[in-house]
Amino acid sequence: MDYTKNFLPFFLFSLGLVSFTGDLHAENEETTSESSNVQLSYGLEYSTGFYGQNDKTEMLYAPIIISYHSYPWKHKIEIPWLQIQGQDNLIRSGRDVRGYYSKTDNNRSGFQGGNNKNQNNDVVYVTTNKGLGDVVISSSYELNSMINFPWFIDLGYQLKIPTADESQGLGTGEYDISLSLGLEKSQTLKNKMQLTWFYQISYQYFGDPDYMGFNNTWKHQLGFDVQINNSWLSGISLDFQEPPYIDSDEIQELQYYVNYQINHHYSVLVSFYQDFTSSSVDKALGLQINYNY
């Protein structure tokens, strides 16, 4: 089997959210030193893109997310189910998708559908694979609990556990980890709406399977959201990430989201994503339902 290193990065949303919506500021609810909060969420994300290939790839990503906030700590675990339909030389790593080799035989399990040829005239197969994705755990700590900063500052990590089936292209079979520093600043506008600016920088380390190699990368997220009233919140963010592989593009992703607080327990988050690089997802739409205990 001939593997050529031709990965093209796709950093979806994490309703990829960080996983799924973990990187959306709408989830970053403040928790006071006297309170704790448990949140159960269910998400559904649909995305489509070519990822530098000849055929379109469609994906469904459906995670269950359990979050626990107890100031100054925030913890989260995300357990996803996913389905990928597209060329078999794509692999998913958490919420990221990359093309990674030219297929010249049909010995790989899970083949369904027709076939096509890549730029090297090698046969690649259109497949549909589904199953458990990679489990993601994360935690963050708010430094303002120790020092009085003018901005809210938190340190965090995210660990991807390789629970997905590598042979089906649902994961890399390797651990990934990222470390992050987040800043946010809120102000009250004249119309009494709450405006919050936020910025996050993270360094991401990718585990390398035997047949592929990644560059570790820096990622930046900059955005703002507006608390319109007690029920509605809306925000926009831009993500920039270095190319995970020498022949791939950098990531430039726009996210727009709206959160509606139905009552004390329930809220709904809708998000839209678009990437501006040719080897990434074209568009994605996500829905997340949250229940606070």
C-alpha positions as CSV (number, residue, x, y, z in Angstrom):
1,M,0.0,0.0,0.0
2,D,1.4,3.3,-1.0
3,Y,1.0,6.2,1.4
4,T,2.1,9.7,0.3
5,K,2.1,12.6,2.7
6,N,-0.4,14.9,1.2
7,F,-2.5,16.2,4.1
8,L,-4.8,19.2,3.6
9,P,-5.9,20.6,6.9
10,F,-9.5,21.2,7.8
11,F,-10.2,22.7,11.3
12,L,-13.9,22.5,11.4
13,F,-15.8,23.7,14.0
14,S,-15.9,22.1,16.9
15,L,-19.7,22.3,17.1
16,G,-16.0,20.6,16.5
17,L,-17.0,22.6,18.7
18,V,-13.6,22.1,20.5
19,S,-14.3,20.2,20.2
20,F,-17.9,20.8,19.1
21,T,-18.8,24.2,20.4
22,G,-16.0,24.3,22.9
23,D,-14.2,27.0,21.1
24,L,-17.3,29.2,20.8
25,H,-17.3,32.0,23.4
26,A,-21.1,31.5,23.9
27,E,-20.3,28.5,26.0
28,N,-17.9,30.4,28.3
29,E,-20.3,31.2,31.0
30,E,-19.0,32.9,34.1
31,T,-19.1,31.0,37.3
32,T,-18.8,32.8,40.6
33,S,-16.7,31.5,43.5
34,E,-19.8,30.5,45.4
35,S,-21.5,28.5,42.6
36,S,-21.0,25.4,40.5
37,N,-22.7,24.3,37.3
38,V,-23.2,21.0,35.4
39,Q,-24.2,21.2,31.8
40,L,-25.3,18.4,29.5
41,S,-25.3,19.2,25.8
42,Y,-26.1,17.4,22.5
43,G,-24.9,18.7,19.2
44,L,-25.3,18.0,15.5
45,E,-23.1,19.4,12.9
46,Y,-23.2,19.0,9.1
47,S,-20.3,20.1,6.9
48,T,-19.3,19.8,3.3
49,G,-16.1,20.5,1.4
50,F,-13.6,19.2,-1.2
51,Y,-10.4,19.3,0.9
52,G,-8.3,19.6,-2.2
53,Q,-9.8,16.4,-3.7
54,N,-11.9,15.8,-6.8
55,D,-15.1,14.8,-5.0
56,K,-17.1,16.5,-2.3
57,T,-17.0,15.0,1.2
58,E,-20.0,15.3,3.6
59,M,-19.8,14.8,7.3
60,L,-22.2,14.5,10.3
61,Y,-20.7,15.0,13.7
62,A,-23.0,14.4,16.7
63,P,-21.3,14.7,20.2
64,I,-22.6,14.4,23.7
65,I,-20.8,16.9,25.9
66,I,-20.7,17.0,29.7
67,S,-19.3,20.2,31.3
68,Y,-18.6,21.0,34.9
69,H,-17.9,24.5,36.1
70,S,-16.7,25.2,39.6
71,Y,-14.9,28.6,39.9
72,P,-12.1,28.9,39.0
73,W,-12.1,25.5,37.2
74,K,-14.0,24.4,34.0
75,H,-13.9,20.8,32.9
76,K,-15.4,19.1,29.8
77,I,-15.6,15.7,28.1
78,E,-17.0,15.3,24.6
79,I,-18.0,11.9,23.2
80,P,-18.9,12.1,19.5
81,W,-20.5,9.9,16.8
82,L,-19.6,10.7,13.3
83,Q,-20.2,9.8,9.7
84,I,-18.0,10.6,6.7
85,Q,-18.9,10.1,3.1
86,G,-16.2,11.0,0.6
87,Q,-12.9,9.9,-0.9
88,D,-11.0,7.3,1.2
89,N,-7.8,9.3,1.3
90,L,-9.3,11.6,3.9
91,I,-8.8,11.1,7.6
92,R,-10.4,12.8,10.6
93,S,-8.5,13.9,13.7
94,G,-11.0,15.2,16.3
95,R,-12.8,17.9,14.3
96,D,-10.1,18.2,11.7
97,V,-10.0,16.5,8.3
98,R,-7.1,16.0,6.0
99,G,-6.3,14.2,2.7
100,Y,-3.3,12.0,3.4
101,Y,-2.5,9.4,0.8
102,S,-3.0,8.1,-2.8
103,K,-4.8,4.7,-2.8
104,T,-3.7,2.2,-5.4
105,D,-5.5,-1.0,-4.3
106,N,-8.8,-2.0,-2.8
107,N,-7.7,-4.0,0.3
108,R,-8.8,-1.4,2.8
109,S,-12.0,-2.3,4.7
110,G,-15.1,-0.2,4.5
111,F,-15.2,0.5,0.8
112,Q,-18.6,1.4,-0.6
113,G,-19.7,3.2,-3.7
114,G,-17.7,4.2,-6.8
115,N,-14.1,5.4,-7.4
116,N,-12.2,8.3,-9.0
117,K,-8.7,9.2,-9.8
118,N,-6.5,11.8,-8.1
119,Q,-3.9,14.1,-9.7
120,N,-1.4,11.2,-9.8
121,N,-3.9,9.0,-11.7
122,D,-4.2,6.7,-8.7
123,V,-7.6,5.1,-8.0
124,V,-9.3,6.6,-4.9
125,Y,-12.6,5.2,-3.6
126,V,-15.7,7.0,-2.4
127,T,-16.6,5.5,1.0
128,T,-19.2,5.9,3.8
129,N,-17.8,5.2,7.2
130,K,-19.4,5.9,10.6
131,G,-18.9,5.1,14.3
132,L,-17.5,6.4,17.5
133,G,-15.2,9.4,17.1
134,D,-12.2,10.5,19.2
135,V,-13.1,11.5,22.8
136,V,-11.9,14.9,23.8
137,I,-11.3,16.1,27.4
138,S,-10.4,19.6,28.4
139,S,-9.9,21.8,31.5
140,S,-9.2,25.5,32.1
141,Y,-8.3,27.6,35.2
142,E,-9.1,31.3,35.6
143,L,-6.1,33.2,36.8
144,N,-8.2,36.1,38.1
145,S,-8.9,33.9,41.2
146,M,-5.3,34.6,42.3
147,I,-4.5,38.0,40.7
148,N,-6.7,41.0,39.9
149,F,-6.2,41.5,36.2
150,P,-8.1,44.1,34.1
151,W,-8.9,41.3,31.7
152,F,-10.3,37.8,32.5
153,I,-7.4,35.4,31.8
154,D,-7.5,31.6,31.8
155,L,-5.1,28.8,31.1
156,G,-6.3,25.5,29.6
157,Y,-5.5,22.3,27.9
158,Q,-7.3,19.9,25.5
159,L,-6.5,16.2,25.0
160,K,-7.8,14.1,22.2
161,I,-8.0,10.4,23.1
162,P,-7.8,8.1,20.0
163,T,-11.0,6.1,20.5
164,A,-12.1,6.4,16.8
165,D,-11.5,3.5,14.3
166,E,-8.3,4.4,12.4
167,S,-8.9,1.8,9.7
168,Q,-12.1,3.5,8.8
169,G,-10.5,6.9,8.5
170,L,-12.4,8.2,11.6
171,G,-9.3,9.1,13.5
172,T,-5.5,9.0,13.4
173,G,-5.1,6.5,16.2
174,E,-2.8,9.0,18.0
175,Y,-3.1,11.4,21.0
176,D,-3.2,15.1,20.3
177,I,-2.9,17.8,22.9
178,S,-3.1,21.6,22.9
179,L,-2.3,24.3,25.5
180,S,-4.1,27.6,25.5
181,L,-4.2,31.1,26.9
182,G,-7.4,33.0,26.8
183,L,-8.3,36.7,27.4
184,E,-11.6,38.5,27.5
185,K,-12.9,41.9,28.4
186,S,-16.5,43.0,28.8
187,Q,-18.1,46.5,28.7
188,T,-21.6,47.8,29.0
189,L,-22.8,49.8,26.0
190,K,-25.1,52.9,26.2
191,N,-28.1,50.8,25.3
192,K,-27.2,48.5,28.2
193,M,-26.2,45.6,26.0
194,Q,-23.1,43.7,27.1
195,L,-20.2,43.6,24.7
196,T,-17.4,41.1,25.2
197,W,-14.1,40.9,23.3
198,F,-12.1,37.7,23.5
199,Y,-8.8,36.4,22.2
200,Q,-7.2,32.9,22.5
201,I,-3.8,31.6,21.5
202,S,-3.0,27.9,21.6
203,Y,-0.2,25.6,20.7
204,Q,-1.3,22.3,19.2
205,Y,0.8,19.1,19.3
206,F,-0.3,16.3,16.8
207,G,0.6,12.7,17.3
208,D,2.1,11.1,14.1
209,P,0.8,7.8,12.8
210,D,3.4,5.6,10.9
211,Y,2.1,6.7,7.5
212,M,1.9,10.4,8.0
213,G,3.5,13.4,9.7
214,F,2.2,16.7,11.1
215,N,3.7,20.0,12.1
216,N,2.8,21.3,15.5
217,T,1.0,24.6,15.0
218,W,0.0,27.9,16.7
219,K,-3.7,28.8,16.5
220,H,-5.3,32.3,17.1
221,Q,-8.9,33.1,17.7
222,L,-10.2,36.7,17.9
223,G,-13.8,37.8,18.2
224,F,-16.6,39.4,20.1
225,D,-20.2,38.8,21.2
226,V,-23.1,40.9,22.3
227,Q,-25.5,40.0,25.1
228,I,-28.6,41.6,23.5
229,N,-30.9,40.9,26.4
230,N,-31.5,38.1,29.0
231,S,-32.4,35.6,26.3
232,W,-30.3,36.4,23.2
233,L,-26.5,36.4,22.6
234,S,-24.8,36.7,19.3
235,G,-21.1,36.6,18.3
236,I,-18.5,36.4,15.6
237,S,-15.0,35.0,15.6
238,L,-12.1,34.5,13.3
239,D,-9.6,31.6,13.5
240,F,-6.1,31.6,12.1
241,Q,-3.9,28.5,12.2
242,E,-0.5,27.6,10.7
243,P,-0.4,24.8,8.1
244,P,-0.2,21.5,9.8
245,Y,1.8,20.1,6.8
246,I,4.3,21.8,4.5
247,D,2.0,21.4,1.4
248,S,-1.2,22.5,3.0
249,D,-2.8,25.9,3.4
250,E,-3.2,27.8,6.7
251,I,-6.6,27.8,8.3
252,Q,-8.7,31.0,8.0
253,E,-12.1,30.3,9.5
254,L,-15.1,32.5,10.2
255,Q,-17.6,31.5,12.8
256,Y,-21.0,33.2,13.5
257,Y,-23.2,32.0,16.3
258,V,-26.5,32.8,18.1
259,N,-27.5,31.5,21.5
260,Y,-31.0,31.6,22.9
261,Q,-31.7,31.1,26.6
262,I,-35.1,29.4,26.7
263,N,-35.4,29.3,30.5
264,H,-33.1,28.7,33.5
265,H,-32.3,25.2,32.4
266,Y,-32.4,25.1,28.6
267,S,-30.6,27.0,25.9
268,V,-30.0,26.5,22.1
269,L,-26.9,27.4,20.2
270,V,-26.8,27.7,16.4
271,S,-23.5,28.2,14.6
272,F,-22.3,28.7,11.0
273,Y,-18.7,28.2,9.8
274,Q,-16.9,29.1,6.6
275,D,-13.3,28.5,5.7
276,F,-11.5,30.7,3.1
277,T,-8.8,28.1,2.0
278,S,-9.3,25.8,-0.9
279,S,-8.3,22.6,0.9
280,S,-10.7,23.0,3.8
281,V,-14.4,22.8,4.6
282,D,-16.6,25.0,2.4
283,K,-19.4,25.5,4.9
284,A,-20.7,24.0,8.1
285,L,-23.9,24.4,10.1
286,G,-24.2,23.3,13.7
287,L,-26.9,23.0,16.4
288,Q,-26.4,22.4,20.1
289,I,-29.0,22.0,22.8
290,N,-27.8,22.6,26.4
291,Y,-29.3,21.6,29.7
292,N,-28.0,23.2,32.9
293,Y,-28.6,21.4,36.2
